[in-house]
């Protein structure tokens, strides 16, 4: 008897499955109770496949839910860009610390600037506060003699310059005559240096180079200003408190 009942239930189940496959409605749940030795409850979910072979969407399967429209991209508002102000074409000052050597003479001073390998000759015209200056390439090298022993100072407290200063002083009669004898030994040190470019900026914003001026601080703390426009130097006046 039980076997017969079971065969009947299986037949009914097959019939239901075939009927569900032909239906395009939503998934249907059937609750069947099959009893053998132990009562068993079986839940069968049947999903119908549409005739075109495509699965139903989630919106179709949920009652009362409309399909969501394809999102659209709204036009992006582009912020107006304001260009940065034009950079001043005029060169910024060059300010640095450099190695120099300096030596005082009877009528002026010599500076050696290590970055550009130059010797600057300063000739006094107004005591020790102003004068004219010239620039010379330092051509001395270690394989050359430091001084000429045949040149003897006329006085005990006067000196013959040596190395690069000495070579320029000995081989350039005009420099030697203008400076006179050295008053001290050559001294090297690190000091403050600055260069301020000259020239102008045209109406089109183009920089046209021109002569500027240099400042060099001596080892005694004095600052000398070297003007390229007229080849003069002067001692910077100390700031006064008002």
Protein Blocks (a to p, Z undefined) as FASTA:
>chain_A
ZZmmmmmmmmmmmmmmmmmmmpccdcdddddddddfbccddddddddddfkopacdfklm
pghiacdddddddddddddddddddddfbdcdddddddddddddfklccdddfklopacd
dddfehjlbccddddddfbdfkbcfbdfkbccfbfkbccdehjllmmmmmmmklmmmnop
afbdcdddddddddddeddddfkopacddddddddddfkopacdddfklopacddddddd
ZZ
